[in-house]
Structures are given as structure tokens and as C-alpha cells.
Amino acid sequence: MRRWLVVVRLDTRVELAQVRLGLGLGLLGGMRLLWTLV
């Protein structure tokens, strides 16, 4: 049971990291678009 909980925690951490990366890349892309428009 403990191992399963650890695996679930690791999965959630990986998912959060991916979400953060996606948001960061999206923000960078938006900034670049704004800079090119301006």
C-alpha cells in the first residue's frame, strides 16, 4: 500500500511539472506573439 501511495504521489508530481511547463511555454509563446505584433 505504501509503495502504491508513493507511485501515485510521483505521478501527480510529474503531472504538475508537465502542467507548469505547458503554462510556462504558453506564456513565452504569448509574449513572443505580443512582441512581434508590437
N, C-alpha and C positions, 0 to 999 in steps of 0.2 A: 504493500500500500504506500509506504513512504517513497519508494522509488517512483511509483506512478505519479505521486504528487509532484516530485521533483521534475519529472519529464513534462508534466503539464505546465509547471512554472517556467521551465526553459522555453516551451513552445510559446507561451504568452509573451515572454521577453523578446523572442525573435520576432513575433508579430508586431509588437510595439516598435521595435527597432525599424522594421520594414515600413511601418506607417510613418515614423518620424522621417525616414529617408525620403519617402514619397512626398511628404509635405514640404520638406526642405528643397527637393528638386523642383517641385511645382512652384514654390516661391521664387526660386532662382530663375526659372523659366519666365514667370510673370514679370520679374524685374527686368530681364533682358528685353522682353517684348515692349515694356514701357519705355526703356531707354532707346530702343530702335524707333519707336513711334515719336518720341520727343527728340 
